[in-house]
Amino acid sequence: MALNIEFDNLLEKLKSERDELKLKLHLASMEAKEEFEEAEKNWDILKVKAAEIADDSKETSEEFIAKAKIVGEELKDAYSRISKRLAN
């Protein structure tokens, strides 16, 4: 399923970006830290959804995968905003 591969790629990219941000957070402003904490909630949701998608014993609909992808895209945007704040 091409959607699964695309979602897996998004998840891997987000994991890398998340790890990099965590390293830079000690230099961040309070605002960036607060946004990162909010993003962490979405990260936790996304991990649960990813586990359900990867579990072959559970049938996941294209709609479920699409919703998980939306959460992933929101995370991507949040990580981008935080990265820009850290670069300043």
N, CA, C and O atoms as a CHARMM CRD file, in Angstrom:
* protein
*
  352
    1    1 MET  N      0.84800  -1.17500   0.00000 PROA 1      0.00000
    2    1 MET  CA     0.00000   0.00000   0.00000 PROA 1      0.00000
    3    1 MET  C      0.89600   1.24200   0.00000 PROA 1      0.00000
    4    1 MET  O      1.63600   1.47000   0.95700 PROA 1      0.00000
    5    2 ALA  N      0.83600   2.02900  -1.04500 PROA 2      0.00000
    6    2 ALA  CA     1.68000   3.21400  -1.19200 PROA 2      0.00000
    7    2 ALA  C      1.47300   4.20000  -0.04600 PROA 2      0.00000
    8    2 ALA  O      2.41700   4.87000   0.37400 PROA 2      0.00000
    9    3 LEU  N      0.26000   4.29000   0.45500 PROA 3      0.00000
   10    3 LEU  CA    -0.02900   5.20700   1.54800 PROA 3      0.00000
   11    3 LEU  C      0.73500   4.80500   2.80100 PROA 3      0.00000
   12    3 LEU  O      1.21300   5.66900   3.53600 PROA 3      0.00000
   13    4 ASN  N      0.85700   3.50000   3.05500 PROA 4      0.00000
   14    4 ASN  CA     1.62300   3.03200   4.20900 PROA 4      0.00000
   15    4 ASN  C      3.08800   3.41000   4.08600 PROA 4      0.00000
   16    4 ASN  O      3.69600   3.85000   5.06100 PROA 4      0.00000
   17    5 ILE  N      3.66600   3.24300   2.89900 PROA 5      0.00000
   18    5 ILE  CA     5.07300   3.58600   2.67900 PROA 5      0.00000
   19    5 ILE  C      5.28600   5.08000   2.87300 PROA 5      0.00000
   20    5 ILE  O      6.25500   5.49900   3.50700 PROA 5      0.00000
   21    6 GLU  N      4.38300   5.87800   2.32800 PROA 6      0.00000
   22    6 GLU  CA     4.47300   7.32400   2.48300 PROA 6      0.00000
   23    6 GLU  C      4.36900   7.71100   3.95400 PROA 6      0.00000
   24    6 GLU  O      5.10300   8.58000   4.42600 PROA 6      0.00000
   25    7 PHE  N      3.46600   7.07200   4.67000 PROA 7      0.00000
   26    7 PHE  CA     3.30300   7.36000   6.09300 PROA 7      0.00000
   27    7 PHE  C      4.54800   6.94200   6.87300 PROA 7      0.00000
   28    7 PHE  O      4.99600   7.67500   7.75500 PROA 7      0.00000
   29    8 ASP  N      5.11300   5.77000   6.55900 PROA 8      0.00000
   30    8 ASP  CA     6.33700   5.31700   7.22700 PROA 8      0.00000
   31    8 ASP  C      7.47800   6.30300   6.99900 PROA 8      0.00000
   32    8 ASP  O      8.23500   6.59700   7.92300 PROA 8      0.00000
   33    9 ASN  N      7.60600   6.81600   5.77600 PROA 9      0.00000
   34    9 ASN  CA     8.65100   7.79000   5.47100 PROA 9      0.00000
   35    9 ASN  C      8.44900   9.07300   6.27100 PROA 9      0.00000
   36    9 ASN  O      9.40700   9.64500   6.79000 PROA 9      0.00000
   37   10 LEU  N      7.20000   9.52100   6.36800 PROA 10     0.00000
   38   10 LEU  CA     6.89000  10.71100   7.15100 PROA 10     0.00000
   39   10 LEU  C      7.24200  10.48500   8.61400 PROA 10     0.00000
   40   10 LEU  O      7.84000  11.35400   9.24900 PROA 10     0.00000
   41   11 LEU  N      6.88200   9.34500   9.14600 PROA 11     0.00000
   42   11 LEU  CA     7.15600   9.03000  10.54200 PROA 11     0.00000
   43   11 LEU  C      8.65700   9.02600  10.82200 PROA 11     0.00000
   44   11 LEU  O      9.09400   9.54800  11.84700 PROA 11     0.00000
   45   12 GLU  N      9.44200   8.44600   9.93000 PROA 12     0.00000
   46   12 GLU  CA    10.89200   8.38900  10.11000 PROA 12     0.00000
   47   12 GLU  C     11.50400   9.79200  10.05000 PROA 12     0.00000
   48   12 GLU  O     12.39600  10.11700  10.83400 PROA 12     0.00000
   49   13 LYS  N     11.02600  10.61400   9.12500 PROA 13     0.00000
   50   13 LYS  CA    11.52500  11.99000   9.01800 PROA 13     0.00000
   51   13 LYS  C     11.18000  12.77900  10.28100 PROA 13     0.00000
   52   13 LYS  O     12.00900  13.52700  10.79900 PROA 13     0.00000
   53   14 LEU  N      9.96900  12.60800  10.76400 PROA 14     0.00000
   54   14 LEU  CA     9.55100  13.30100  11.98400 PROA 14     0.00000
   55   14 LEU  C     10.38200  12.86300  13.17900 PROA 14     0.00000
   56   14 LEU  O     10.73400  13.68700  14.02300 PROA 14     0.00000
   57   15 LYS  N     10.69800  11.58700  13.25900 PROA 15     0.00000
   58   15 LYS  CA    11.51100  11.08700  14.37000 PROA 15     0.00000
   59   15 LYS  C     12.88300  11.75200  14.35600 PROA 15     0.00000
   60   15 LYS  O     13.37700  12.17800  15.40000 PROA 15     0.00000
   61   16 SER  N     13.49600  11.84200  13.18900 PROA 16     0.00000
   62   16 SER  CA    14.80900  12.48100  13.07600 PROA 16     0.00000
   63   16 SER  C     14.74600  13.95000  13.45700 PROA 16     0.00000
   64   16 SER  O     15.59600  14.44300  14.19900 PROA 16     0.00000
   65   17 GLU  N     13.73400  14.65000  12.94700 PROA 17     0.00000
   66   17 GLU  CA    13.58500  16.06400  13.25200 PROA 17     0.00000
   67   17 GLU  C     13.32100  16.27000  14.74200 PROA 17     0.00000
   68   17 GLU  O     13.84900  17.20300  15.34700 PROA 17     0.00000
   69   18 ARG  N     12.51500  15.40900  15.32200 PROA 18     0.00000
   70   18 ARG  CA    12.19900  15.48400  16.74900 PROA 18     0.00000
   71   18 ARG  C     13.46000  15.31400  17.58100 PROA 18     0.00000
   72   18 ARG  O     13.69900  16.07400  18.52000 PROA 18     0.00000
   73   19 ASP  N     14.26500  14.31600  17.23600 PROA 19     0.00000
   74   19 ASP  CA    15.49400  14.06600  17.97900 PROA 19     0.00000
   75   19 ASP  C     16.44300  15.26200  17.90700 PROA 19     0.00000
   76   19 ASP  O     17.05800  15.63100  18.90800 PROA 19     0.00000
   77   20 GLU  N     16.55900  15.86000  16.73500 PROA 20     0.00000
   78   20 GLU  CA    17.42200  17.02700  16.56800 PROA 20     0.00000
   79   20 GLU  C     16.91900  18.20200  17.39700 PROA 20     0.00000
   80   20 GLU  O     17.70700  18.90700  18.02600 PROA 20     0.00000
   81   21 LEU  N     15.60100  18.41000  17.39400 PROA 21     0.00000
   82   21 LEU  CA    15.03000  19.50700  18.17300 PROA 21     0.00000
   83   21 LEU  C     15.25600  19.31900  19.67500 PROA 21     0.00000
   84   21 LEU  O     15.53500  20.27800  20.39500 PROA 21     0.00000
   85   22 LYS  N     15.13400  18.10400  20.12600 PROA 22     0.00000
   86   22 LYS  CA    15.33100  17.84200  21.55600 PROA 22     0.00000
   87   22 LYS  C     16.74300  18.24000  21.98300 PROA 22     0.00000
   88   22 LYS  O     16.94700  18.72000  23.09900 PROA 22     0.00000
   89   23 LEU  N     17.72400  18.03700  21.08600 PROA 23     0.00000
   90   23 LEU  CA    19.09300  18.41800  21.40400 PROA 23     0.00000
   91   23 LEU  C     19.26200  19.93400  21.49700 PROA 23     0.00000
   92   23 LEU  O     20.06400  20.42400  22.29400 PROA 23     0.00000
   93   24 LYS  N     18.51600  20.66900  20.69300 PROA 24     0.00000
   94   24 LYS  CA    18.64700  22.12700  20.65400 PROA 24     0.00000
   95   24 LYS  C     17.76600  22.84900  21.67000 PROA 24     0.00000
   96   24 LYS  O     17.93200  24.04900  21.88800 PROA 24     0.00000
   97   25 LEU  N     16.84200  22.13900  22.28600 PROA 25     0.00000
   98   25 LEU  CA    15.86000  22.80300  23.14900 PROA 25     0.00000
   99   25 LEU  C     16.46500  23.52600  24.34400 PROA 25     0.00000
  100   25 LEU  O     15.89300  24.50400  24.82500 PROA 25     0.00000
  101   26 HSD  N     17.59900  23.06700  24.82300 PROA 26     0.00000
  102   26 HSD  CA    18.18200  23.73000  25.99600 PROA 26     0.00000
  103   26 HSD  C     18.55600  25.17900  25.69200 PROA 26     0.00000
  104   26 HSD  O     18.74700  25.97700  26.61100 PROA 26     0.00000
  105   27 LEU  N     18.66100  25.51900  24.41800 PROA 27     0.00000
  106   27 LEU  CA    18.96200  26.89300  24.01500 PROA 27     0.00000
  107   27 LEU  C     17.70800  27.68100  23.64600 PROA 27     0.00000
  108   27 LEU  O     17.78600  28.86200  23.31000 PROA 27     0.00000
  109   28 ALA  N     16.59300  27.04300  23.70800 PROA 28     0.00000
  110   28 ALA  CA    15.35400  27.63500  23.18600 PROA 28     0.00000
  111   28 ALA  C     14.70600  28.59500  24.16100 PROA 28     0.00000
  112   28 ALA  O     14.94600  28.56800  25.36800 PROA 28     0.00000
  113   29 SER  N     13.88300  29.43400  23.58800 PROA 29     0.00000
  114   29 SER  CA    13.08000  30.33500  24.40200 PROA 29     0.00000
  115   29 SER  C     11.94400  29.54800  25.05000 PROA 29     0.00000
  116   29 SER  O     11.64300  28.42400  24.65000 PROA 29     0.00000
  117   30 MET  N     11.33400  30.14300  26.03200 PROA 30     0.00000
  118   30 MET  CA    10.21300  29.49900  26.71200 PROA 30     0.00000
  119   30 MET  C      9.07500  29.21400  25.73000 PROA 30     0.00000
  120   30 MET  O      8.42200  28.17500  25.82500 PROA 30     0.00000
  121   31 GLU  N      8.83900  30.11800  24.79900 PROA 31     0.00000
  122   31 GLU  CA     7.77200  29.92800  23.82100 PROA 31     0.00000
  123   31 GLU  C      8.02000  28.67400  22.98000 PROA 31     0.00000
  124   31 GLU  O      7.10300  27.88600  22.74900 PROA 31     0.00000
  125   32 ALA  N      9.23600  28.49600  22.53300 PROA 32     0.00000
  126   32 ALA  CA     9.56600  27.30800  21.73400 PROA 32     0.00000
  127   32 ALA  C      9.41200  26.04700  22.58100 PROA 32     0.00000
  128   32 ALA  O      8.93000  25.02500  22.09300 PROA 32     0.00000
  129   33 LYS  N      9.81200  26.11600  23.82100 PROA 33     0.00000
  130   33 LYS  CA     9.66900  24.95700  24.70800 PROA 33     0.00000
  131   33 LYS  C      8.19700  24.59700  24.90200 PROA 33     0.00000
  132   33 LYS  O      7.83200  23.42100  24.89100 PROA 33     0.00000
  133   34 GLU  N      7.35700  25.61400  25.07900 PROA 34     0.00000
  134   34 GLU  CA     5.92700  25.36100  25.24900 PROA 34     0.00000
  135   34 GLU  C      5.33000  24.74700  23.98900 PROA 34     0.00000
  136   34 GLU  O      4.52100  23.82300  24.07200 PROA 34     0.00000
  137   35 GLU  N      5.72600  25.25700  22.81700 PROA 35     0.00000
  138   35 GLU  CA     5.21200  24.69500  21.57200 PROA 35     0.00000
  139   35 GLU  C      5.69000  23.25900  21.39800 PROA 35     0.00000
  140   35 GLU  O      4.94700  22.40500  20.91300 PROA 35     0.00000
  141   36 PHE  N      6.93700  22.99400  21.79700 PROA 36     0.00000
  142   36 PHE  CA     7.45600  21.63200  21.69800 PROA 36     0.00000
  143   36 PHE  C      6.66500  20.69000  22.61100 PROA 36     0.00000
  144   36 PHE  O      6.36100  19.56100  22.22700 PROA 36     0.00000
  145   37 GLU  N      6.33600  21.15500  23.81600 PROA 37     0.00000
  146   37 GLU  CA     5.54300  20.32700  24.73000 PROA 37     0.00000
  147   37 GLU  C      4.17800  19.99700  24.13500 PROA 37     0.00000
  148   37 GLU  O      3.69000  18.87700  24.28800 PROA 37     0.00000
  149   38 GLU  N      3.56600  20.95500  23.46300 PROA 38     0.00000
  150   38 GLU  CA     2.28800  20.69200  22.78700 PROA 38     0.00000
  151   38 GLU  C      2.49200  19.70300  21.64400 PROA 38     0.00000
  152   38 GLU  O      1.66900  18.81200  21.43600 PROA 38     0.00000
  153   39 ALA  N      3.58400  19.85800  20.90900 PROA 39     0.00000
  154   39 ALA  CA     3.88100  18.94300  19.80500 PROA 39     0.00000
  155   39 ALA  C      4.11000  17.52600  20.33100 PROA 39     0.00000
  156   39 ALA  O      3.78800  16.55400  19.64900 PROA 39     0.00000
  157   40 GLU  N      4.65700  17.40500  21.52400 PROA 40     0.00000
  158   40 GLU  CA     4.89400  16.09000  22.12400 PROA 40     0.00000
  159   40 GLU  C      3.59400  15.31300  22.29600 PROA 40     0.00000
  160   40 GLU  O      3.57100  14.09000  22.15400 PROA 40     0.00000
  161   41 LYS  N      2.51800  16.02300  22.59900 PROA 41     0.00000
  162   41 LYS  CA     1.21100  15.36800  22.73300 PROA 41     0.00000
  163   41 LYS  C      0.80300  14.74900  21.39600 PROA 41     0.00000
  164   41 LYS  O      0.32200  13.61700  21.34700 PROA 41     0.00000
  165   42 ASN  N      1.00000  15.50600  20.30800 PROA 42     0.00000
  166   42 ASN  CA     0.69100  14.97100  18.98200 PROA 42     0.00000
  167   42 ASN  C      1.64000  13.84300  18.60900 PROA 42     0.00000
  168   42 ASN  O      1.23600  12.88600  17.95000 PROA 42     0.00000
  169   43 TRP  N      2.90100  13.94600  19.02300 PROA 43     0.00000
  170   43 TRP  CA     3.86500  12.87300  18.76500 PROA 43     0.00000
  171   43 TRP  C      3.38500  11.57800  19.41900 PROA 43     0.00000
  172   43 TRP  O      3.45100  10.51100  18.80900 PROA 43     0.00000
  173   44 ASP  N      2.90300  11.67000  20.65700 PROA 44     0.00000
  174   44 ASP  CA     2.40600  10.48200  21.35600 PROA 44     0.00000
  175   44 ASP  C      1.20300   9.88600  20.63000 PROA 44     0.00000
  176   44 ASP  O      1.09800   8.66700  20.49300 PROA 44     0.00000
  177   45 ILE  N      0.30900  10.73500  20.17000 PROA 45     0.00000
  178   45 ILE  CA    -0.86300  10.26600  19.41200 PROA 45     0.00000
  179   45 ILE  C     -0.41500   9.58100  18.13000 PROA 45     0.00000
  180   45 ILE  O     -0.92600   8.52100  17.77000 PROA 45     0.00000
  181   46 LEU  N      0.54500  10.19700  17.44300 PROA 46     0.00000
  182   46 LEU  CA     1.02200   9.65600  16.17800 PROA 46     0.00000
  183   46 LEU  C      1.70300   8.29900  16.37100 PROA 46     0.00000
  184   46 LEU  O      1.54300   7.40200  15.54300 PROA 46     0.00000
  185   47 LYS  N      2.45800   8.14600  17.45200 PROA 47     0.00000
  186   47 LYS  CA     3.11300   6.85900  17.71600 PROA 47     0.00000
  187   47 LYS  C      2.08200   5.75100  17.90500 PROA 47     0.00000
  188   47 LYS  O      2.26600   4.64000  17.40900 PROA 47     0.00000
  189   48 VAL  N      1.00600   6.04700  18.61700 PROA 48     0.00000
  190   48 VAL  CA    -0.05700   5.06000  18.83000 PROA 48     0.00000
  191   48 VAL  C     -0.70100   4.68600  17.49900 PROA 48     0.00000
  192   48 VAL  O     -0.91900   3.51000  17.21000 PROA 48     0.00000
  193   49 LYS  N     -1.00000   5.70200  16.69700 PROA 49     0.00000
  194   49 LYS  CA    -1.61000   5.44400  15.39000 PROA 49     0.00000
  195   49 LYS  C     -0.66300   4.63800  14.50400 PROA 49     0.00000
  196   49 LYS  O     -1.10000   3.73200  13.79400 PROA 49     0.00000
  197   50 ALA  N      0.62400   4.96100  14.53800 PROA 50     0.00000
  198   50 ALA  CA     1.61000   4.24200  13.72600 PROA 50     0.00000
  199   50 ALA  C      1.68700   2.78000  14.15000 PROA 50     0.00000
  200   50 ALA  O      1.80000   1.89300  13.30300 PROA 50     0.00000
  201   51 ALA  N      1.62600   2.52600  15.44300 PROA 51     0.00000
  202   51 ALA  CA     1.66800   1.14200  15.93700 PROA 51     0.00000
  203   51 ALA  C      0.43600   0.38100  15.45700 PROA 51     0.00000
  204   51 ALA  O      0.53000  -0.78900  15.08600 PROA 51     0.00000
  205   52 GLU  N     -0.70800   1.04000  15.46600 PROA 52     0.00000
  206   52 GLU  CA    -1.93700   0.38900  14.99600 PROA 52     0.00000
  207   52 GLU  C     -1.86100   0.10800  13.49900 PROA 52     0.00000
  208   52 GLU  O     -2.31100  -0.94100  13.03800 PROA 52     0.00000
  209   53 ILE  N     -1.29400   1.04100  12.74300 PROA 53     0.00000
  210   53 ILE  CA    -1.15300   0.84500  11.29800 PROA 53     0.00000
  211   53 ILE  C     -0.18800  -0.30000  11.01700 PROA 53     0.00000
  212   53 ILE  O     -0.42300  -1.10200  10.11200 PROA 53     0.00000
  213   54 ALA  N      0.89000  -0.38200  11.78100 PROA 54     0.00000
  214   54 ALA  CA     1.90700  -1.41300  11.56200 PROA 54     0.00000
  215   54 ALA  C      1.45100  -2.79100  12.03200 PROA 54     0.00000
  216   54 ALA  O      1.99400  -3.80300  11.58600 PROA 54     0.00000
  217   55 ASP  N      0.46700  -2.84700  12.92100 PROA 55     0.00000
  218   55 ASP  CA    -0.01500  -4.11300  13.45700 PROA 55     0.00000
  219   55 ASP  C     -0.86400  -4.82600  12.40300 PROA 55     0.00000
  220   55 ASP  O     -1.98800  -4.42100  12.10700 PROA 55     0.00000
  221   56 ASP  N     -0.30200  -5.88400  11.85100 PROA 56     0.00000
  222   56 ASP  CA    -0.99900  -6.62200  10.79400 PROA 56     0.00000
  223   56 ASP  C     -2.29000  -7.27500  11.27400 PROA 56     0.00000
  224   56 ASP  O     -3.16300  -7.59000  10.46500 PROA 56     0.00000
  225   57 SER  N     -2.41700  -7.48100  12.58700 PROA 57     0.00000
  226   57 SER  CA    -3.61800  -8.12800  13.09800 PROA 57     0.00000
  227   57 SER  C     -4.80700  -7.16500  13.14400 PROA 57     0.00000
  228   57 SER  O     -5.95400  -7.58500  13.29600 PROA 57     0.00000
  229   58 LYS  N     -4.51400  -5.86400  13.01100 PROA 58     0.00000
  230   58 LYS  CA    -5.58400  -4.86800  13.02300 PROA 58     0.00000
  231   58 LYS  C     -5.77500  -4.34000  11.62000 PROA 58     0.00000
  232   58 LYS  O     -4.81600  -4.02900  10.91400 PROA 58     0.00000
  233   59 GLU  N     -7.02500  -4.24600  11.23300 PROA 59     0.00000
  234   59 GLU  CA    -7.32500  -3.69200   9.91500 PROA 59     0.00000
  235   59 GLU  C     -7.45800  -2.18200  10.04900 PROA 59     0.00000
  236   59 GLU  O     -8.25500  -1.68000  10.84100 PROA 59     0.00000
  237   60 THR  N     -6.66900  -1.47300   9.26500 PROA 60     0.00000
  238   60 THR  CA    -6.73900  -0.01900   9.30800 PROA 60     0.00000
  239   60 THR  C     -7.27600   0.49000   7.98100 PROA 60     0.00000
  240   60 THR  O     -6.87400   0.04000   6.90800 PROA 60     0.00000
  241   61 SER  N     -8.17300   1.42000   8.08400 PROA 61     0.00000
  242   61 SER  CA    -8.78800   1.97200   6.88200 PROA 61     0.00000
  243   61 SER  C     -7.90400   3.06700   6.29900 PROA 61     0.00000
  244   61 SER  O     -7.03500   3.61600   6.97600 PROA 61     0.00000
  245   62 GLU  N     -8.14000   3.36300   5.06000 PROA 62     0.00000
  246   62 GLU  CA    -7.42000   4.46100   4.41200 PROA 62     0.00000
  247   62 GLU  C     -7.73700   5.77500   5.13000 PROA 62     0.00000
  248   62 GLU  O     -6.88700   6.66200   5.22000 PROA 62     0.00000
  249   63 GLU  N     -8.96600   5.89200   5.64100 PROA 63     0.00000
  250   63 GLU  CA    -9.35900   7.10200   6.36700 PROA 63     0.00000
  251   63 GLU  C     -8.53400   7.24700   7.64900 PROA 63     0.00000
  252   63 GLU  O     -8.09600   8.34700   7.98600 PROA 63     0.00000
  253   64 PHE  N     -8.32200   6.13300   8.36300 PROA 64     0.00000
  254   64 PHE  CA    -7.52400   6.15400   9.58600 PROA 64     0.00000
  255   64 PHE  C     -6.09500   6.58000   9.26800 PROA 64     0.00000
  256   64 PHE  O     -5.51500   7.40500   9.97400 PROA 64     0.00000
  257   65 ILE  N     -5.53600   6.01800   8.21000 PROA 65     0.00000
  258   65 ILE  CA    -4.17400   6.36600   7.80800 PROA 65     0.00000
  259   65 ILE  C     -4.11000   7.83100   7.39200 PROA 65     0.00000
  260   65 ILE  O     -3.15200   8.52900   7.72500 PROA 65     0.00000
  261   66 ALA  N     -5.11100   8.29600   6.67500 PROA 66     0.00000
  262   66 ALA  CA    -5.14700   9.69500   6.25000 PROA 66     0.00000
  263   66 ALA  C     -5.20600  10.63500   7.45900 PROA 66     0.00000
  264   66 ALA  O     -4.54900  11.67600   7.47100 PROA 66     0.00000
  265   67 LYS  N     -5.98900  10.26700   8.46600 PROA 67     0.00000
  266   67 LYS  CA    -6.06100  11.09200   9.68000 PROA 67     0.00000
  267   67 LYS  C     -4.72800  11.10500  10.40700 PROA 67     0.00000
  268   67 LYS  O     -4.30300  12.14500  10.91100 PROA 67     0.00000
  269   68 ALA  N     -4.06600   9.95600  10.46500 PROA 68     0.00000
  270   68 ALA  CA    -2.75100   9.88700  11.09400 PROA 68     0.00000
  271   68 ALA  C     -1.75900  10.75700  10.32700 PROA 68     0.00000
  272   68 ALA  O     -0.90200  11.41200  10.91900 PROA 68     0.00000
  273   69 LYS  N     -1.88600  10.75200   9.02500 PROA 69     0.00000
  274   69 LYS  CA    -1.00000  11.56600   8.19400 PROA 69     0.00000
  275   69 LYS  C     -1.23000  13.05200   8.47100 PROA 69     0.00000
  276   69 LYS  O     -0.27500  13.82800   8.46900 PROA 69     0.00000
  277   70 ILE  N     -2.46600  13.45900   8.70700 PROA 70     0.00000
  278   70 ILE  CA    -2.77300  14.85100   9.03600 PROA 70     0.00000
  279   70 ILE  C     -2.07700  15.23900  10.33700 PROA 70     0.00000
  280   70 ILE  O     -1.48500  16.31400  10.43000 PROA 70     0.00000
  281   71 VAL  N     -2.14500  14.36900  11.33700 PROA 71     0.00000
  282   71 VAL  CA    -1.45400  14.63700  12.60400 PROA 71     0.00000
  283   71 VAL  C      0.04600  14.77900  12.33600 PROA 71     0.00000
  284   71 VAL  O      0.70500  15.65500  12.89500 PROA 71     0.00000
  285   72 GLY  N      0.57200  13.91300  11.48100 PROA 72     0.00000
  286   72 GLY  CA     1.98600  13.98300  11.12900 PROA 72     0.00000
  287   72 GLY  C      2.34200  15.29400  10.44100 PROA 72     0.00000
  288   72 GLY  O      3.39000  15.87800  10.71800 PROA 72     0.00000
  289   73 GLU  N      1.48700  15.75400   9.55700 PROA 73     0.00000
  290   73 GLU  CA     1.73700  17.01900   8.86800 PROA 73     0.00000
  291   73 GLU  C      1.68200  18.19300   9.85200 PROA 73     0.00000
  292   73 GLU  O      2.46000  19.14000   9.73400 PROA 73     0.00000
  293   74 GLU  N      0.76500  18.13000  10.81700 PROA 74     0.00000
  294   74 GLU  CA     0.69800  19.17500  11.84200 PROA 74     0.00000
  295   74 GLU  C      1.98100  19.18900  12.65900 PROA 74     0.00000
  296   74 GLU  O      2.49500  20.25400  13.00200 PROA 74     0.00000
  297   75 LEU  N      2.49400  18.01000  12.96700 PROA 75     0.00000
  298   75 LEU  CA     3.75700  17.91500  13.69200 PROA 75     0.00000
  299   75 LEU  C      4.89700  18.49200  12.86100 PROA 75     0.00000
  300   75 LEU  O      5.75200  19.21300  13.37500 PROA 75     0.00000
  301   76 LYS  N      4.89800  18.17300  11.59700 PROA 76     0.00000
  302   76 LYS  CA     5.93500  18.68200  10.70200 PROA 76     0.00000
  303   76 LYS  C      5.94100  20.20900  10.72200 PROA 76     0.00000
  304   76 LYS  O      7.00400  20.82500  10.79400 PROA 76     0.00000
  305   77 ASP  N      4.75800  20.82100  10.65800 PROA 77     0.00000
  306   77 ASP  CA     4.65100  22.27400  10.69500 PROA 77     0.00000
  307   77 ASP  C      5.13800  22.83000  12.03900 PROA 77     0.00000
  308   77 ASP  O      5.86000  23.82700  12.07900 PROA 77     0.00000
  309   78 ALA  N      4.74200  22.18500  13.12500 PROA 78     0.00000
  310   78 ALA  CA     5.17100  22.63700  14.45600 PROA 78     0.00000
  311   78 ALA  C      6.68400  22.53200  14.58700 PROA 78     0.00000
  312   78 ALA  O      7.32400  23.45400  15.09400 PROA 78     0.00000
  313   79 TYR  N      7.26600  21.42000  14.13800 PROA 79     0.00000
  314   79 TYR  CA     8.71800  21.25300  14.21400 PROA 79     0.00000
  315   79 TYR  C      9.42900  22.31100  13.36700 PROA 79     0.00000
  316   79 TYR  O     10.49000  22.80300  13.75200 PROA 79     0.00000
  317   80 SER  N      8.85700  22.65600  12.23500 PROA 80     0.00000
  318   80 SER  CA     9.44800  23.67600  11.37700 PROA 80     0.00000
  319   80 SER  C      9.44900  25.03900  12.08300 PROA 80     0.00000
  320   80 SER  O     10.44900  25.75600  12.07000 PROA 80     0.00000
  321   81 ARG  N      8.32300  25.37700  12.69300 PROA 81     0.00000
  322   81 ARG  CA     8.24500  26.65000  13.42400 PROA 81     0.00000
  323   81 ARG  C      9.25100  26.68500  14.57200 PROA 81     0.00000
  324   81 ARG  O      9.91500  27.69800  14.79100 PROA 81     0.00000
  325   82 ILE  N      9.35800  25.58800  15.29400 PROA 82     0.00000
  326   82 ILE  CA    10.29200  25.53700  16.42600 PROA 82     0.00000
  327   82 ILE  C     11.72400  25.64300  15.91500 PROA 82     0.00000
  328   82 ILE  O     12.54200  26.34300  16.51400 PROA 82     0.00000
  329   83 SER  N     12.03500  24.96500  14.82800 PROA 83     0.00000
  330   83 SER  CA    13.38500  25.04300  14.26100 PROA 83     0.00000
  331   83 SER  C     13.75200  26.47000  13.88600 PROA 83     0.00000
  332   83 SER  O     14.87700  26.91300  14.11800 PROA 83     0.00000
  333   84 LYS  N     12.79500  27.18700  13.30500 PROA 84     0.00000
  334   84 LYS  CA    13.04600  28.58300  12.93000 PROA 84     0.00000
  335   84 LYS  C     13.32300  29.43000  14.16500 PROA 84     0.00000
  336   84 LYS  O     14.19000  30.30400  14.13800 PROA 84     0.00000
  337   85 ARG  N     12.59800  29.17800  15.23600 PROA 85     0.00000
  338   85 ARG  CA    12.83400  29.93300  16.46900 PROA 85     0.00000
  339   85 ARG  C     14.22000  29.62200  17.02700 PROA 85     0.00000
  340   85 ARG  O     14.90100  30.51500  17.53100 PROA 85     0.00000
  341   86 LEU  N     14.63400  28.38100  16.94100 PROA 86     0.00000
  342   86 LEU  CA    15.93200  27.98500  17.47900 PROA 86     0.00000
  343   86 LEU  C     17.09100  28.53200  16.63300 PROA 86     0.00000
  344   86 LEU  O     18.19700  28.72600  17.13700 PROA 86     0.00000
  345   87 ALA  N     16.82600  28.77500  15.35700 PROA 87     0.00000
  346   87 ALA  CA    17.86300  29.27200  14.47200 PROA 87     0.00000
  347   87 ALA  C     18.15200  30.76000  14.71500 PROA 87     0.00000
  348   87 ALA  O     19.21800  31.25400  14.34800 PROA 87     0.00000
  349   88 ASN  N     17.21100  31.46500  15.32600 PROA 88     0.00000
  350   88 ASN  CA    17.39200  32.90800  15.55800 PROA 88     0.00000
  351   88 ASN  C     18.30600  33.19000  16.71400 PROA 88     0.00000
  352   88 ASN  O     18.55600  34.35200  17.03400 PROA 88     0.00000
